[in-house]
Amino acid sequence: MVMAFAIKLSFHKQLFLQLIAFSWTIVVCFIGFQYLREKEYKSEFLSAQLQLYNRHLLIAIEDGESYEEYIASHEKPFDDLRITLITLSGAVIYDNTIPADSLGNHSNRPEIVDALDNGSGYHIGRQSKSDGREYFYSATRGNRVIVRTAIPYSSTLKDLLEADWSFLMVMISITLSMSVIAYFTTRKLGKDIERVNHYEAEQEKNRLKRQLTNNINHELKTPVASIQVCLETLLSGITLSEEKRQELIERCYTNNERLRRLLADVSLITRIEDGNALICKEEVVINDILCDIADELEMMPENECMTLHTSFNEQVTLNGNLSLIGSIFRNLTENAIAYSEGKNIYISLITNNEQECKIRFEDDGCGVEEKQLSRLFERFYRVDKGRSRKKGGTGLGLSIVKHAVQFHGGTITASNRPNGGLRFDFVLKK
């Protein structure tokens, strides 16, 4: 119950974090887009002012007016405006700040390249090679020359081009408020979901308990009834032959053994489901378990014995419960002996690494119908009910296998072998 609550709580936190991440991602993208767009808009506006001056100067030059007289007599849009005249080949023929003969070819300057290609261009914050200052450049191409004007990239200009953060701060404030509202909303929603899931889990748990109880009652009826009939016959005073009396006693013993196994299996499943914290773990060597199973098979009667073939090319150890891991291999082995009608069991190590190991258990028997494979791990499910009871099975063996595998963080699947027989592939986490 505590574990379930923790899972639901983490789900609530995960939902909240996903919502916050999604909303903040949108806001950050919007703020970034708005910031760049506003900065670009201001840059283009500033460039347009310089372009206007550049075009007036180009018109004066093309009309034959002296560019030096025009520059000296006309008002400039900005103080400290640097004006440069450049030929279409990139040679500097005039600069009002630095002697033209000291300036190199400008054909590779970004704003000049744009002006040659598109008629105009601007560039922000590039350091001048001639005087080491940073400028905002704007260039305009004429028929014979390119006029380039530049404003020193001062703190005033930086402030001018900076985006308006007041709007952005409003957006951030709104997003923070929405985050707080989202937290309380998702917390309430999370608690509602927890209550619903807890109720459904309790209902499902109760349903499974009722189903298990009904199944156990059903399974208990046959051996109890058989024992009662045998005992009533023995106590009735009816004259019985020694052979008949022995038969009734043996039948009582067989049914009592079946009851004992059923109760032991039910206890084991209950312990796995309800007492995970009480099941101790230790270092388990699977190779040793397989050796024990091989020894047990050798002591079985010849008509029930199957040959065990193992393919483990290395030692496999994991942190787990020795009893539960042993029950995996023993129940699979008992299932193969009882129902496969085969002669061989094959246990192979498929993969083994630091995180997990994958093992394959196979027999060479008759297998089962495809439609029954998905139900093999159900409690008390039997492919052939009559034969299963005769073999003394409780119907819980493969269910115990599944629970033991899941207890060790793994999964198990069942399939038919291509050449006949049943195959179980399961994974155990280290």
VEXDREN-2710 file (C-alpha; in Angstrom, 1 decimal):
% VEXDREN-2710
k/r/px/py/pz
1/MET/0.0/0.0/0.0
2/VAL/2.9/2.4/0.9
3/MET/4.6/1.4/-2.4
4/ALA/1.4/2.0/-4.4
5/PHE/1.0/5.5/-2.8
6/ALA/4.7/6.3/-3.6
7/ILE/4.1/5.3/-7.2
8/LYS/1.0/7.4/-7.5
9/LEU/2.8/10.3/-5.9
10/SER/5.7/10.1/-8.2
11/PHE/3.2/10.0/-11.1
12/HIS/1.7/13.2/-9.8
13/LYS/5.1/14.8/-9.6
14/GLN/5.9/13.5/-13.1
15/LEU/2.7/15.0/-14.5
16/PHE/3.4/18.3/-12.8
17/LEU/7.0/18.4/-14.1
18/GLN/6.0/17.5/-17.6
19/LEU/3.4/20.3/-17.6
20/ILE/5.9/22.8/-16.2
21/ALA/8.5/21.7/-18.7
22/PHE/6.1/22.0/-21.6
23/SER/4.8/25.4/-20.6
24/TRP/8.2/26.8/-19.9
25/THR/9.6/25.5/-23.1
26/ILE/6.9/27.3/-25.0
27/VAL/7.5/30.5/-23.1
28/VAL/11.3/30.3/-23.5
29/CYS/10.9/29.7/-27.2
30/PHE/8.4/32.6/-27.5
31/ILE/10.6/34.9/-25.5
32/GLY/13.7/34.0/-27.6
33/PHE/11.7/34.5/-30.8
34/GLN/10.3/37.8/-29.6
35/TYR/13.7/38.9/-28.4
36/LEU/15.4/38.1/-31.7
37/ARG/12.6/39.6/-33.7
38/GLU/12.5/42.8/-31.8
39/LYS/16.3/43.1/-32.0
40/GLU/16.2/42.4/-35.7
41/TYR/13.4/45.0/-36.1
42/LYS/15.4/47.7/-34.3
43/SER/18.5/46.8/-36.3
44/GLU/16.7/47.1/-39.6
45/PHE/15.1/50.4/-38.5
46/LEU/18.6/51.7/-37.6
47/SER/19.9/50.5/-40.9
48/ALA/17.1/52.1/-42.8
49/GLN/18.1/55.5/-41.3
50/LEU/21.6/55.0/-42.4
51/GLN/20.5/53.7/-45.8
52/LEU/18.5/56.9/-46.4
53/TYR/21.7/59.0/-45.8
54/ASN/23.7/56.6/-48.0
55/ARG/21.2/57.0/-50.9
56/HIS/21.2/60.7/-50.7
57/LEU/25.0/60.7/-50.8
58/LEU/25.0/58.3/-53.8
59/ILE/22.5/60.6/-55.7
60/ALA/24.8/63.6/-55.0
61/ILE/27.9/61.7/-56.2
62/GLU/26.1/60.4/-59.4
63/ASP/24.9/64.0/-60.0
64/GLY/28.6/65.1/-60.1
65/GLU/28.5/66.8/-56.7
66/SER/31.7/66.5/-54.6
67/TYR/31.1/63.9/-51.9
68/GLU/33.4/65.8/-49.5
69/GLU/31.3/69.0/-49.9
70/TYR/28.1/67.0/-49.4
71/ILE/29.4/65.3/-46.3
72/ALA/30.6/68.6/-44.8
73/SER/27.5/70.6/-45.7
74/HIS/24.7/68.1/-44.9
75/GLU/23.5/67.1/-41.5
76/LYS/24.3/63.5/-40.5
77/PRO/21.7/61.2/-38.8
78/PHE/24.1/60.4/-36.0
79/ASP/27.1/62.0/-34.3
80/ASP/30.5/60.3/-34.9
81/LEU/29.2/58.8/-38.1
82/ARG/31.9/57.1/-40.1
83/ILE/31.5/57.4/-43.8
84/THR/33.4/55.2/-46.3
85/LEU/33.3/55.1/-50.1
86/ILE/34.3/51.8/-51.7
87/THR/34.6/50.8/-55.3
88/LEU/32.7/47.8/-56.6
89/SER/36.0/45.9/-56.5
90/GLY/36.4/46.6/-52.8
91/ALA/39.0/49.3/-52.9
92/VAL/38.5/52.1/-50.3
93/ILE/38.6/55.6/-52.0
94/TYR/37.5/57.7/-49.0
95/ASP/37.0/57.5/-45.3
96/ASN/36.2/60.4/-43.1
97/THR/38.0/58.9/-40.0
98/ILE/41.0/57.0/-41.3
99/PRO/43.3/57.7/-44.4
100/ALA/41.9/55.7/-47.3
101/ASP/45.4/54.5/-48.4
102/SER/45.9/52.7/-45.1
103/LEU/42.7/50.6/-45.5
104/GLY/42.8/47.3/-47.3
105/ASN/40.3/45.7/-49.7
106/HIS/36.8/45.5/-48.3
107/SER/35.2/43.1/-50.8
108/ASN/35.0/40.4/-48.1
109/ARG/33.2/42.5/-45.5
110/PRO/29.7/41.0/-44.7
111/GLU/27.8/44.2/-45.3
112/ILE/29.7/44.9/-48.6
113/VAL/29.0/41.3/-49.8
114/ASP/25.3/41.8/-49.1
115/ALA/25.3/45.2/-50.8
116/LEU/27.0/43.7/-53.9
117/ASP/24.4/40.9/-54.0
118/ASN/21.3/42.6/-52.8
119/GLY/21.9/46.4/-53.2
120/SER/22.2/46.9/-49.4
121/GLY/23.3/45.2/-46.2
122/TYR/24.2/45.8/-42.6
123/HIS/26.3/44.1/-39.9
124/ILE/26.2/44.4/-36.1
125/GLY/29.1/44.7/-33.7
126/ARG/32.1/43.8/-35.9
127/GLN/35.4/45.1/-34.8
128/SER/37.2/47.4/-37.3
129/LYS/40.6/46.2/-38.3
130/SER/41.8/49.8/-38.8
131/ASP/41.0/51.4/-35.5
132/GLY/39.9/48.4/-33.3
133/ARG/36.5/49.8/-32.5
134/GLU/33.2/48.0/-32.9
135/TYR/30.7/49.5/-35.3
136/PHE/27.2/49.0/-36.6
137/TYR/27.7/49.0/-40.4
138/SER/25.2/49.7/-43.2
139/ALA/26.2/49.7/-46.9
140/THR/24.4/50.8/-50.1
141/ARG/25.5/50.0/-53.6
142/GLY/25.4/52.6/-56.4
143/ASN/26.3/52.4/-60.0
144/ARG/30.0/53.1/-59.5
145/VAL/30.7/53.0/-55.7
146/ILE/29.3/51.7/-52.5
147/VAL/28.6/54.0/-49.6
148/ARG/29.1/52.5/-46.2
149/THR/28.2/54.3/-43.0
150/ALA/29.0/53.1/-39.5
151/ILE/28.1/54.0/-36.0
152/PRO/30.4/53.2/-33.1
153/TYR/29.0/50.3/-31.1
154/SER/28.8/52.1/-27.8
155/SER/26.8/51.3/-24.7
156/THR/24.2/53.8/-26.0
157/LEU/23.8/51.9/-29.2
158/LYS/23.7/48.6/-27.4
159/ASP/20.8/49.9/-25.3
160/LEU/19.1/51.1/-28.4
161/LEU/19.3/47.7/-30.1
162/GLU/18.4/45.8/-26.9
163/ALA/15.0/44.2/-26.8
164/ASP/12.3/45.6/-24.5
165/TRP/12.5/43.4/-21.4
166/SER/9.4/44.9/-19.8
167/PHE/7.1/42.8/-22.1
168/LEU/9.3/39.7/-21.5
169/MET/9.2/40.2/-17.7
170/VAL/5.4/40.3/-17.9
171/MET/5.4/37.0/-19.8
172/ILE/7.7/35.4/-17.3
173/SER/5.6/36.7/-14.4
174/ILE/2.4/35.2/-16.0
175/THR/4.2/31.9/-16.5
176/LEU/5.3/31.8/-12.9
177/SER/1.8/32.4/-11.8
178/MET/0.5/29.7/-14.1
179/SER/3.1/27.3/-12.7
180/VAL/1.9/27.9/-9.1
181/ILE/-1.7/27.4/-10.3
182/ALA/-0.7/24.3/-12.2
183/TYR/1.0/22.9/-9.1
184/PHE/-2.1/23.1/-6.9
185/THR/-4.3/22.0/-9.7
186/THR/-2.3/18.9/-10.5
187/ARG/-1.8/18.2/-6.8
188/LYS/-5.6/18.1/-6.4
189/LEU/-5.9/16.1/-9.6
190/GLY/-3.2/13.8/-8.5
191/LYS/-4.9/13.1/-5.1
192/ASP/-8.1/12.4/-7.0
193/ILE/-6.3/10.0/-9.2
194/GLU/-4.6/8.4/-6.2
195/ARG/-8.0/7.8/-4.6
196/VAL/-9.5/6.3/-7.7
197/ASN/-6.4/4.1/-8.4
198/HIS/-6.3/3.1/-4.7
199/TYR/-10.0/2.2/-4.8
200/GLU/-9.6/0.3/-8.0
201/ALA/-6.5/-1.5/-6.7
202/GLU/-8.4/-2.5/-3.5
203/GLN/-11.3/-3.7/-5.6
204/GLU/-9.0/-5.7/-7.9
205/LYS/-7.1/-7.1/-4.9
206/ASN/-10.4/-8.1/-3.3
207/ARG/-11.6/-9.7/-6.5
208/LEU/-8.4/-11.7/-6.8
209/LYS/-8.7/-12.8/-3.2
210/ARG/-12.3/-13.9/-3.8
211/GLN/-11.2/-15.7/-6.9
212/LEU/-8.3/-17.4/-5.2
213/THR/-10.5/-18.4/-2.3
214/ASN/-13.2/-19.8/-4.6
215/ASN/-10.5/-21.7/-6.6
216/ILE/-9.0/-23.1/-3.4
217/ASN/-12.4/-24.2/-2.1
218/HIS/-13.0/-25.9/-5.4
219/GLU/-9.6/-27.6/-5.4
220/LEU/-10.1/-28.7/-1.8
221/LYS/-13.4/-30.3/-2.3
222/THR/-12.2/-33.3/-4.3
223/PRO/-9.4/-34.5/-2.0
224/VAL/-11.4/-33.8/1.1
225/ALA/-14.4/-35.6/-0.2
226/SER/-12.2/-38.6/-1.3
227/ILE/-10.5/-38.7/2.2
228/GLN/-13.9/-38.5/3.9
229/VAL/-15.3/-41.4/1.8
230/CYS/-12.3/-43.6/2.5
231/LEU/-12.3/-42.9/6.2
232/GLU/-16.1/-43.4/6.5
233/THR/-15.7/-46.8/4.7
234/LEU/-12.8/-47.8/7.0
235/LEU/-14.8/-46.7/10.1
236/SER/-18.1/-48.2/9.1
237/GLY/-17.2/-51.7/10.3
238/ILE/-17.7/-53.2/6.9
239/THR/-15.5/-56.3/6.5
240/LEU/-12.8/-55.4/4.0
241/SER/-10.0/-57.4/2.6
242/GLU/-6.5/-56.4/3.6
243/GLU/-5.8/-55.4/0.0
244/LYS/-8.9/-53.1/-0.1
245/ARG/-8.1/-51.6/3.2
246/GLN/-4.5/-50.8/2.1
247/GLU/-5.9/-49.3/-1.1
248/LEU/-8.2/-46.9/0.9
249/ILE/-5.3/-45.9/3.2
250/GLU/-3.1/-45.2/0.2
251/ARG/-5.9/-43.1/-1.4
252/CYS/-6.2/-41.1/1.9
253/TYR/-2.4/-40.6/1.9
254/THR/-2.4/-39.5/-1.8
255/ASN/-5.2/-36.9/-1.3
256/ASN/-3.6/-35.7/1.9
257/GLU/-0.3/-35.2/0.1
258/ARG/-2.2/-33.2/-2.6
259/LEU/-3.8/-31.0/0.1
260/ARG/-0.4/-30.4/1.7
261/ARG/1.1/-29.3/-1.7
262/LEU/-1.8/-27.1/-2.4
263/LEU/-1.6/-25.3/0.9
264/ALA/2.2/-25.0/0.5
265/ASP/1.8/-23.5/-3.0
266/VAL/-0.9/-21.0/-1.8
267/SER/1.3/-20.0/1.1
268/LEU/4.2/-19.4/-1.2
269/ILE/2.2/-17.2/-3.7
270/THR/0.7/-15.2/-0.8
271/ARG/4.2/-14.7/0.7
272/ILE/5.5/-13.4/-2.7
273/GLU/2.5/-11.1/-3.2
274/ASP/2.1/-9.7/0.3
275/GLY/5.5/-10.1/1.9
276/ASN/8.1/-8.9/-0.5
277/ALA/9.9/-7.0/2.3
278/LEU/10.1/-10.1/4.4
279/ILE/11.7/-12.3/1.7
280/CYS/15.5/-12.2/2.3
281/LYS/18.0/-12.0/-0.6
282/GLU/21.4/-13.4/-0.8
283/GLU/24.0/-14.3/-3.5
284/VAL/22.6/-17.2/-5.5
285/VAL/24.6/-19.4/-7.9
286/ILE/22.2/-20.7/-10.5
287/ASN/24.7/-23.4/-11.6
288/ASP/24.4/-25.0/-8.1
289/ILE/20.6/-25.1/-8.4
290/LEU/20.9/-26.9/-11.7
291/CYS/23.3/-29.4/-10.2
292/ASP/20.8/-30.1/-7.4
293/ILE/18.0/-30.7/-9.9
294/ALA/20.2/-33.0/-12.0
295/ASP/20.9/-35.1/-8.8
296/GLU/17.1/-35.2/-8.0
297/LEU/16.3/-36.4/-11.5
298/GLU/18.7/-39.2/-11.2
299/MET/16.9/-40.5/-8.1
300/MET/13.5/-40.6/-9.7
301/PRO/11.8/-43.8/-10.9
302/GLU/12.9/-44.8/-14.4
303/ASN/9.4/-44.3/-15.9
304/GLU/9.2/-40.7/-14.6
305/CYS/12.8/-39.7/-15.2
306/MET/13.9/-37.2/-17.9
307/THR/17.4/-36.4/-19.0
308/LEU/18.6/-32.9/-18.1
309/HIS/20.9/-31.1/-20.7
310/THR/22.4/-27.8/-19.5
311/SER/24.2/-25.3/-21.6
312/PHE/25.8/-22.9/-19.1
313/ASN/29.3/-21.9/-20.3
314/GLU/29.9/-19.6/-17.3
315/GLN/28.9/-19.3/-13.7
316/VAL/25.7/-17.2/-13.2
317/THR/25.2/-15.4/-9.8
318/LEU/22.6/-12.9/-8.8
319/ASN/21.3/-11.3/-5.6
320/GLY/18.0/-13.1/-5.0
321/ASN/16.1/-15.5/-2.9
322/LEU/17.4/-19.1/-3.1
323/SER/14.1/-20.7/-2.4
324/LEU/12.2/-18.8/-5.0
325/ILE/14.8/-19.2/-7.7
326/GLY/14.9/-22.9/-7.0
327/SER/11.1/-23.0/-7.2
328/ILE/11.3/-21.6/-10.8
329/PHE/13.5/-24.5/-12.0
330/ARG/11.8/-27.2/-9.9
331/ASN/8.3/-26.2/-11.0
332/LEU/9.2/-26.1/-14.6
333/THR/10.9/-29.4/-14.3
334/GLU/8.0/-31.0/-12.5
335/ASN/5.6/-29.5/-15.1
336/ALA/7.8/-31.1/-17.9
337/ILE/7.9/-34.5/-16.2
338/ALA/4.1/-34.5/-15.5
339/TYR/2.7/-33.2/-18.7
340/SER/5.2/-33.0/-21.6
341/GLU/5.4/-36.8/-22.3
342/GLY/9.0/-36.2/-23.5
343/LYS/12.3/-37.6/-22.5
344/ASN/14.6/-34.6/-22.4
345/ILE/14.9/-31.2/-20.6
346/TYR/17.1/-28.5/-22.0
347/ILE/18.2/-25.5/-19.9
348/SER/20.3/-22.9/-21.7
349/LEU/21.9/-19.6/-20.8
350/ILE/21.0/-17.1/-23.6
351/THR/22.6/-13.9/-22.3
352/ASN/24.4/-12.9/-19.1
353/ASN/25.7/-9.4/-18.2
354/GLU/26.0/-7.2/-15.2
355/GLN/22.3/-6.2/-15.2
356/GLU/20.4/-9.5/-16.0
357/CYS/20.5/-13.0/-17.3
358/LYS/18.2/-14.6/-19.8
359/ILE/17.5/-18.4/-19.5
360/ARG/15.6/-20.8/-21.8
361/PHE/13.9/-23.9/-20.4
362/GLU/12.7/-26.5/-23.0
363/ASP/11.3/-30.0/-23.2
364/ASP/10.9/-32.3/-26.2
365/GLY/7.3/-33.2/-25.4
366/CYS/4.0/-32.6/-27.2
367/GLY/3.7/-28.9/-26.3
368/VAL/0.3/-27.2/-26.0
369/GLU/-2.2/-25.5/-28.4
370/GLU/-1.3/-21.9/-29.3
371/LYS/-4.6/-20.5/-27.8
372/GLN/-3.6/-22.0/-24.4
373/LEU/-0.1/-20.5/-24.2
374/SER/-1.3/-17.2/-22.8
375/ARG/-3.2/-18.9/-20.0
376/LEU/-0.5/-21.2/-18.7
377/PHE/0.5/-18.9/-15.9
378/GLU/-3.0/-18.5/-14.6
379/ARG/-3.8/-19.9/-11.1
380/PHE/-5.4/-23.3/-11.3
381/TYR/-5.5/-23.3/-15.1
382/ARG/-5.0/-26.8/-16.5
383/VAL/-4.6/-27.8/-20.1
384/ASP/-6.0/-31.2/-19.3
385/LYS/-7.8/-31.0/-15.9
386/GLY/-8.4/-34.8/-15.5
387/ARG/-4.8/-35.7/-16.3
388/SER/-3.4/-32.9/-14.0
389/ARG/-5.3/-34.1/-11.0
390/LYS/-4.2/-37.7/-11.6
391/LYS/-0.6/-36.4/-11.7
392/GLY/-1.1/-34.7/-8.3
393/GLY/-0.6/-31.2/-9.6
394/THR/-2.1/-28.2/-7.7
395/GLY/-2.5/-26.0/-10.8
396/LEU/-0.3/-23.3/-9.1
397/GLY/3.2/-24.4/-10.3
398/LEU/3.5/-22.1/-13.3
399/SER/1.8/-19.3/-11.4
400/ILE/4.5/-19.6/-8.8
401/VAL/7.1/-19.5/-11.5
402/LYS/5.7/-16.3/-12.9
403/HIS/5.5/-14.6/-9.5
404/ALA/9.1/-15.7/-8.6
405/VAL/10.4/-14.3/-11.9
406/GLN/8.6/-11.0/-11.3
407/PHE/9.8/-10.9/-7.8
408/HIS/13.3/-10.8/-9.3
409/GLY/12.4/-8.0/-11.7
410/GLY/12.1/-10.2/-14.7
411/THR/9.5/-11.5/-17.2
412/ILE/8.7/-14.9/-18.6
413/THR/7.0/-16.1/-21.8
414/ALA/5.9/-19.5/-23.1
415/SER/6.0/-20.8/-26.6
416/ASN/6.0/-24.0/-28.6
417/ARG/9.3/-25.3/-29.9
418/PRO/9.5/-25.6/-33.7
419/ASN/10.4/-29.3/-33.4
420/GLY/7.9/-30.1/-30.6
421/GLY/7.8/-29.4/-26.9
422/LEU/7.3/-26.4/-24.7
423/ARG/9.7/-23.5/-24.3
424/PHE/10.0/-21.0/-21.5
425/ASP/12.2/-17.9/-21.9
426/PHE/12.6/-15.8/-18.7
427/VAL/14.8/-13.0/-17.5
428/LEU/16.2/-12.5/-14.0
429/LYS/17.6/-9.1/-12.9
430/LYS/21.0/-9.3/-11.1
END
